[in-house]
Amino acid sequence: MKNKEEEKEFEIRAYDKVELALLYCPGRSGETALRTLLRWIRQCAPLMEALEEIGYNNRRHRFLRQEVERIVRFLGEP
């Protein structure tokens, strides 16, 4: 039987970077999860290109909805 968290589908929307990172890396600290997610993003050249095409700003503390769409397209749902 699934609990409520497992039943909830992933929603494409704007996320704080740490919030999204924790969805991809549950059980880790926010800092570690964020470092891991950002490393995955940097290592995926097609994803980096897709993000740069829409004006990704790595200094922003949030991923915009468009950025989340591309991240999910290349890395899959968390």
A tleap script that builds the chain and sets N, CA, C and O, in Angstrom:
source leaprc.protein.ff14SB
mol = sequence {
  NMET LYS ASN LYS GLU GLU GLU LYS GLU PHE
  GLU ILE ARG ALA TYR ASP LYS VAL GLU LEU
  ALA LEU LEU TYR CYS PRO GLY ARG SER GLY
  GLU THR ALA LEU ARG THR LEU LEU ARG TRP
  ILE ARG GLN CYS ALA PRO LEU MET GLU ALA
  LEU GLU GLU ILE GLY TYR ASN ASN ARG ARG
  HIE ARG PHE LEU ARG GLN GLU VAL GLU ARG
  ILE VAL ARG PHE LEU GLY GLU CPRO
}
set mol.1.N position { 0.836 -1.187 0.000 }
set mol.1.CA position { 0.000 0.000 0.000 }
set mol.1.C position { 0.878 1.248 0.000 }
set mol.1.O position { 1.837 1.335 0.767 }
set mol.2.N position { 0.551 2.216 -0.862 }
set mol.2.CA position { 1.340 3.433 -0.986 }
set mol.2.C position { 0.917 4.456 0.054 }
set mol.2.O position { -0.256 4.562 0.411 }
set mol.3.N position { 1.916 5.216 0.536 }
set mol.3.CA position { 1.546 6.306 1.442 }
set mol.3.C position { 1.211 7.542 0.615 }
set mol.3.O position { 1.318 7.511 -0.611 }
set mol.4.N position { 0.808 8.628 1.270 }
set mol.4.CA position { 0.345 9.817 0.551 }
set mol.4.C position { 1.438 10.435 -0.306 }
set mol.4.O position { 1.147 10.932 -1.394 }
set mol.5.N position { 2.685 10.419 0.147 }
set mol.5.CA position { 3.765 10.990 -0.648 }
set mol.5.C position { 3.961 10.220 -1.942 }
set mol.5.O position { 4.177 10.820 -2.994 }
set mol.6.N position { 3.889 8.901 -1.875 }
set mol.6.CA position { 4.076 8.083 -3.065 }
set mol.6.C position { 2.916 8.252 -4.045 }
set mol.6.O position { 3.105 8.118 -5.254 }
set mol.7.N position { 1.732 8.541 -3.541 }
set mol.7.CA position { 0.567 8.709 -4.392 }
set mol.7.C position { 0.595 10.036 -5.136 }
set mol.7.O position { 0.035 10.143 -6.227 }
set mol.8.N position { 1.231 11.037 -4.567 }
set mol.8.CA position { 1.255 12.355 -5.173 }
set mol.8.C position { 2.162 12.344 -6.404 }
set mol.8.O position { 3.325 11.948 -6.327 }
set mol.9.N position { 1.614 12.783 -7.539 }
set mol.9.CA position { 2.399 12.847 -8.756 }
set mol.9.C position { 3.299 14.074 -8.716 }
set mol.9.O position { 2.984 15.078 -8.078 }
set mol.10.N position { 4.425 13.968 -9.412 }
set mol.10.CA position { 5.342 15.095 -9.512 }
set mol.10.C position { 4.678 16.198 -10.328 }
set mol.10.O position { 4.104 15.936 -11.385 }
set mol.11.N position { 4.758 17.420 -9.838 }
set mol.11.CA position { 4.140 18.559 -10.501 }
set mol.11.C position { 5.208 19.423 -11.159 }
set mol.11.O position { 6.193 19.800 -10.525 }
set mol.12.N position { 5.001 19.733 -12.444 }
set mol.12.CA position { 5.907 20.649 -13.147 }
set mol.12.C position { 5.505 22.059 -12.747 }
set mol.12.O position { 4.428 22.535 -13.108 }
set mol.13.N position { 6.376 22.720 -12.002 }
set mol.13.CA position { 6.159 24.090 -11.535 }
set mol.13.C position { 7.514 24.647 -11.142 }
set mol.13.O position { 8.514 23.934 -11.223 }
set mol.14.N position { 7.572 25.890 -10.722 }
set mol.14.CA position { 8.815 26.474 -10.216 }
set mol.14.C position { 9.133 25.838 -8.859 }
set mol.14.O position { 8.237 25.619 -8.045 }
set mol.15.N position { 10.391 25.551 -8.630 }
set mol.15.CA position { 10.845 24.960 -7.369 }
set mol.15.C position { 12.066 25.711 -6.877 }
set mol.15.O position { 12.886 26.161 -7.676 }
set mol.16.N position { 12.191 25.849 -5.555 }
set mol.16.CA position { 13.474 26.260 -5.000 }
set mol.16.C position { 14.467 25.179 -5.386 }
set mol.16.O position { 14.112 24.001 -5.436 }
set mol.17.N position { 15.694 25.561 -5.657 }
set mol.17.CA position { 16.675 24.573 -6.111 }
set mol.17.C position { 16.855 23.446 -5.097 }
set mol.17.O position { 16.935 22.277 -5.475 }
set mol.18.N position { 16.917 23.789 -3.830 }
set mol.18.CA position { 17.096 22.762 -2.799 }
set mol.18.C position { 15.867 21.858 -2.737 }
set mol.18.O position { 15.995 20.646 -2.559 }
set mol.19.N position { 14.689 22.438 -2.882 }
set mol.19.CA position { 13.454 21.655 -2.847 }
set mol.19.C position { 13.457 20.595 -3.954 }
set mol.19.O position { 13.139 19.433 -3.702 }
set mol.20.N position { 13.814 20.994 -5.175 }
set mol.20.CA position { 13.853 20.036 -6.281 }
set mol.20.C position { 14.971 19.024 -6.065 }
set mol.20.O position { 14.792 17.835 -6.326 }
set mol.21.N position { 16.116 19.487 -5.592 }
set mol.21.CA position { 17.244 18.581 -5.355 }
set mol.21.C position { 16.870 17.499 -4.343 }
set mol.21.O position { 17.257 16.342 -4.504 }
set mol.22.N position { 16.128 17.863 -3.312 }
set mol.22.CA position { 15.727 16.876 -2.306 }
set mol.22.C position { 14.732 15.860 -2.870 }
set mol.22.O position { 14.669 14.727 -2.393 }
set mol.23.N position { 13.962 16.253 -3.872 }
set mol.23.CA position { 13.073 15.291 -4.531 }
set mol.23.C position { 13.889 14.263 -5.319 }
set mol.23.O position { 13.533 13.086 -5.366 }
set mol.24.N position { 14.982 14.713 -5.935 }
set mol.24.CA position { 15.856 13.809 -6.681 }
set mol.24.C position { 16.762 12.995 -5.759 }
set mol.24.O position { 17.132 11.869 -6.093 }
set mol.25.N position { 17.118 13.545 -4.619 }
set mol.25.CA position { 18.053 12.890 -3.705 }
set mol.25.C position { 17.477 12.849 -2.290 }
set mol.25.O position { 18.016 13.493 -1.390 }
set mol.26.N position { 16.403 12.112 -2.082 }
set mol.26.CA position { 15.806 12.079 -0.742 }
set mol.26.C position { 16.759 11.454 0.270 }
set mol.26.O position { 17.559 10.581 -0.063 }
set mol.27.N position { 16.657 11.913 1.491 }
set mol.27.CA position { 17.489 11.355 2.552 }
set mol.27.C position { 18.844 12.024 2.692 }
set mol.27.O position { 19.597 11.706 3.612 }
set mol.28.N position { 19.161 12.938 1.802 }
set mol.28.CA position { 20.431 13.668 1.908 }
set mol.28.C position { 20.152 15.047 2.480 }
set mol.28.O position { 19.007 15.495 2.526 }
set mol.29.N position { 21.206 15.708 2.913 }
set mol.29.CA position { 21.034 17.090 3.375 }
set mol.29.C position { 20.730 17.952 2.158 }
set mol.29.O position { 21.031 17.559 1.030 }
set mol.30.N position { 20.142 19.113 2.372 }
set mol.30.CA position { 19.827 20.004 1.271 }
set mol.30.C position { 21.057 20.379 0.470 }
set mol.30.O position { 21.022 20.406 -0.760 }
set mol.31.N position { 22.144 20.666 1.168 }
set mol.31.CA position { 23.386 21.071 0.506 }
set mol.31.C position { 23.938 19.950 -0.368 }
set mol.31.O position { 24.326 20.185 -1.513 }
set mol.32.N position { 23.973 18.746 0.162 }
set mol.32.CA position { 24.489 17.606 -0.595 }
set mol.32.C position { 23.591 17.280 -1.778 }
set mol.32.O position { 24.082 16.994 -2.870 }
set mol.33.N position { 22.286 17.319 -1.572 }
set mol.33.CA position { 21.345 17.041 -2.653 }
set mol.33.C position { 21.496 18.069 -3.771 }
set mol.33.O position { 21.479 17.710 -4.949 }
set mol.34.N position { 21.643 19.331 -3.415 }
set mol.34.CA position { 21.791 20.375 -4.421 }
set mol.34.C position { 23.089 20.204 -5.201 }
set mol.34.O position { 23.096 20.321 -6.426 }
set mol.35.N position { 24.172 19.931 -4.509 }
set mol.35.CA position { 25.450 19.707 -5.210 }
set mol.35.C position { 25.324 18.549 -6.195 }
set mol.35.O position { 25.819 18.624 -7.320 }
set mol.36.N position { 24.660 17.481 -5.765 }
set mol.36.CA position { 24.486 16.313 -6.632 }
set mol.36.C position { 23.654 16.662 -7.853 }
set mol.36.O position { 24.045 16.336 -8.975 }
set mol.37.N position { 22.515 17.318 -7.661 }
set mol.37.CA position { 21.660 17.672 -8.789 }
set mol.37.C position { 22.380 18.605 -9.759 }
set mol.37.O position { 22.314 18.405 -10.971 }
set mol.38.N position { 23.063 19.613 -9.243 }
set mol.38.CA position { 23.772 20.540 -10.116 }
set mol.38.C position { 24.885 19.838 -10.887 }
set mol.38.O position { 25.161 20.187 -12.035 }
set mol.39.N position { 25.521 18.859 -10.267 }
set mol.39.CA position { 26.547 18.076 -10.970 }
set mol.39.C position { 25.914 17.277 -12.105 }
set mol.39.O position { 26.455 17.235 -13.210 }
set mol.40.N position { 24.769 16.643 -11.838 }
set mol.40.CA position { 24.075 15.890 -12.885 }
set mol.40.C position { 23.709 16.803 -14.050 }
set mol.40.O position { 23.845 16.424 -15.213 }
set mol.41.N position { 23.247 18.002 -13.732 }
set mol.41.CA position { 22.857 18.955 -14.772 }
set mol.41.C position { 24.074 19.356 -15.600 }
set mol.41.O position { 24.019 19.348 -16.829 }
set mol.42.N position { 25.169 19.707 -14.935 }
set mol.42.CA position { 26.384 20.124 -15.646 }
set mol.42.C position { 26.938 19.014 -16.530 }
set mol.42.O position { 27.468 19.288 -17.607 }
set mol.43.N position { 26.823 17.772 -16.091 }
set mol.43.CA position { 27.383 16.643 -16.837 }
set mol.43.C position { 26.515 16.224 -18.022 }
set mol.43.O position { 26.947 15.411 -18.839 }
set mol.44.N position { 25.323 16.754 -18.130 }
set mol.44.CA position { 24.421 16.429 -19.237 }
set mol.44.C position { 24.441 17.596 -20.225 }
set mol.44.O position { 23.673 18.549 -20.091 }
set mol.45.N position { 25.331 17.509 -21.220 }
set mol.45.CA position { 25.504 18.609 -22.175 }
set mol.45.C position { 24.203 18.994 -22.884 }
set mol.45.O position { 23.930 20.186 -23.022 }
set mol.46.N position { 23.386 18.029 -23.340 }
set mol.46.CA position { 22.135 18.435 -23.999 }
set mol.46.C position { 21.203 19.205 -23.051 }
set mol.46.O position { 20.503 20.120 -23.484 }
set mol.47.N position { 21.193 18.843 -21.779 }
set mol.47.CA position { 20.376 19.561 -20.802 }
set mol.47.C position { 20.919 20.969 -20.607 }
set mol.47.O position { 20.148 21.929 -20.576 }
set mol.48.N position { 22.221 21.104 -20.476 }
set mol.48.CA position { 22.820 22.434 -20.316 }
set mol.48.C position { 22.488 23.319 -21.519 }
set mol.48.O position { 22.168 24.496 -21.354 }
set mol.49.N position { 22.564 22.761 -22.715 }
set mol.49.CA position { 22.218 23.523 -23.921 }
set mol.49.C position { 20.758 23.964 -23.880 }
set mol.49.O position { 20.441 25.113 -24.190 }
set mol.50.N position { 19.870 23.047 -23.495 }
set mol.50.CA position { 18.440 23.366 -23.427 }
set mol.50.C position { 18.179 24.458 -22.401 }
set mol.50.O position { 17.349 25.338 -22.630 }
set mol.51.N position { 18.882 24.411 -21.273 }
set mol.51.CA position { 18.702 25.441 -20.245 }
set mol.51.C position { 19.253 26.789 -20.714 }
set mol.51.O position { 18.639 27.831 -20.483 }
set mol.52.N position { 20.398 26.762 -21.365 }
set mol.52.CA position { 20.990 28.012 -21.848 }
set mol.52.C position { 20.120 28.665 -22.905 }
set mol.52.O position { 20.069 29.892 -22.988 }
set mol.53.N position { 19.431 27.867 -23.716 }
set mol.53.CA position { 18.541 28.410 -24.755 }
set mol.53.C position { 17.415 29.246 -24.157 }
set mol.53.O position { 16.932 30.178 -24.800 }
set mol.54.N position { 16.996 28.929 -22.954 }
set mol.54.CA position { 15.898 29.675 -22.328 }
set mol.54.C position { 16.400 30.676 -21.290 }
set mol.54.O position { 15.606 31.238 -20.536 }
set mol.55.N position { 17.715 30.902 -21.249 }
set mol.55.CA position { 18.264 31.933 -20.377 }
set mol.55.C position { 18.464 31.521 -18.936 }
set mol.55.O position { 18.282 32.337 -18.032 }
set mol.56.N position { 18.836 30.264 -18.701 }
set mol.56.CA position { 19.073 29.766 -17.344 }
set mol.56.C position { 20.102 30.628 -16.627 }
set mol.56.O position { 21.167 30.922 -17.170 }
set mol.57.N position { 19.780 31.024 -15.414 }
set mol.57.CA position { 20.674 31.822 -14.577 }
set mol.57.C position { 21.053 30.963 -13.379 }
set mol.57.O position { 20.223 30.713 -12.504 }
set mol.58.N position { 22.309 30.510 -13.336 }
set mol.58.CA position { 22.716 29.601 -12.261 }
set mol.58.C position { 22.819 30.296 -10.903 }
set mol.58.O position { 22.994 29.623 -9.888 }
set mol.59.N position { 22.715 31.608 -10.862 }
set mol.59.CA position { 22.778 32.330 -9.585 }
set mol.59.C position { 21.407 32.476 -8.930 }
set mol.59.O position { 21.316 32.832 -7.756 }
set mol.60.N position { 20.349 32.204 -9.677 }
set mol.60.CA position { 18.999 32.281 -9.133 }
set mol.60.C position { 18.797 31.133 -8.144 }
set mol.60.O position { 19.373 30.059 -8.320 }
set mol.61.N position { 18.001 31.344 -7.126 }
set mol.61.CA position { 17.769 30.332 -6.093 }
set mol.61.C position { 16.595 29.418 -6.408 }
set mol.61.O position { 16.265 28.522 -5.631 }
set mol.62.N position { 15.971 29.651 -7.549 }
set mol.62.CA position { 14.824 28.825 -7.958 }
set mol.62.C position { 15.035 28.328 -9.375 }
set mol.62.O position { 15.719 28.962 -10.179 }
set mol.63.N position { 14.437 27.186 -9.666 }
set mol.63.CA position { 14.315 26.728 -11.040 }
set mol.63.C position { 12.943 27.183 -11.523 }
set mol.63.O position { 11.936 26.910 -10.870 }
set mol.64.N position { 12.895 27.868 -12.648 }
set mol.64.CA position { 11.624 28.276 -13.222 }
set mol.64.C position { 10.916 27.062 -13.816 }
set mol.64.O position { 11.531 26.019 -14.038 }
set mol.65.N position { 9.622 27.211 -14.068 }
set mol.65.CA position { 8.822 26.106 -14.601 }
set mol.65.C position { 9.447 25.551 -15.887 }
set mol.65.O position { 9.550 24.336 -16.051 }
set mol.66.N position { 9.864 26.439 -16.796 }
set mol.66.CA position { 10.482 25.999 -18.058 }
set mol.66.C position { 11.753 25.192 -17.789 }
set mol.66.O position { 12.026 24.206 -18.475 }
set mol.67.N position { 12.516 25.610 -16.804 }
set mol.67.CA position { 13.758 24.898 -16.473 }
set mol.67.C position { 13.445 23.525 -15.899 }
set mol.67.O position { 14.110 22.545 -16.236 }
set mol.68.N position { 12.439 23.445 -15.036 }
set mol.68.CA position { 12.035 22.164 -14.456 }
set mol.68.C position { 11.569 21.222 -15.564 }
set mol.68.O position { 11.888 20.033 -15.534 }
set mol.69.N position { 10.819 21.734 -16.537 }
set mol.69.CA position { 10.373 20.902 -17.661 }
set mol.69.C position { 11.559 20.269 -18.368 }
set mol.69.O position { 11.532 19.082 -18.691 }
set mol.70.N position { 12.589 21.047 -18.607 }
set mol.70.CA position { 13.767 20.529 -19.309 }
set mol.70.C position { 14.565 19.564 -18.441 }
set mol.70.O position { 15.067 18.554 -18.933 }
set mol.71.N position { 14.681 19.867 -17.169 }
set mol.71.CA position { 15.395 18.967 -16.262 }
set mol.71.C position { 14.713 17.605 -16.242 }
set mol.71.O position { 15.377 16.571 -16.325 }
set mol.72.N position { 13.396 17.605 -16.132 }
set mol.72.CA position { 12.643 16.350 -16.092 }
set mol.72.C position { 12.754 15.617 -17.432 }
set mol.72.O position { 12.833 14.389 -17.466 }
set mol.73.N position { 12.758 16.371 -18.532 }
set mol.73.CA position { 12.883 15.743 -19.846 }
set mol.73.C position { 14.193 14.963 -19.962 }
set mol.73.O position { 14.218 13.869 -20.527 }
set mol.74.N position { 15.273 15.519 -19.433 }
set mol.74.CA position { 16.580 14.892 -19.587 }
set mol.74.C position { 16.959 13.959 -18.437 }
set mol.74.O position { 17.662 12.973 -18.657 }
set mol.75.N position { 16.510 14.250 -17.222 }
set mol.75.CA position { 16.896 13.432 -16.064 }
set mol.75.C position { 15.782 12.513 -15.592 }
set mol.75.O position { 16.015 11.633 -14.762 }
set mol.76.N position { 14.575 12.706 -16.110 }
set mol.76.CA position { 13.437 11.925 -15.649 }
set mol.76.C position { 12.821 12.562 -14.419 }
set mol.76.O position { 13.384 13.485 -13.829 }
set mol.77.N position { 11.651 12.055 -14.039 }
set mol.77.CA position { 10.983 12.581 -12.849 }
set mol.77.C position { 11.704 12.111 -11.595 }
set mol.77.O position { 12.229 10.998 -11.542 }
set mol.78.N position { 11.720 12.981 -10.582 }
set mol.78.CA position { 12.356 12.537 -9.321 }
set mol.78.C position { 11.528 11.461 -8.634 }
set mol.78.O position { 11.910 10.975 -7.569 }
savepdb mol mol.pdb
quit
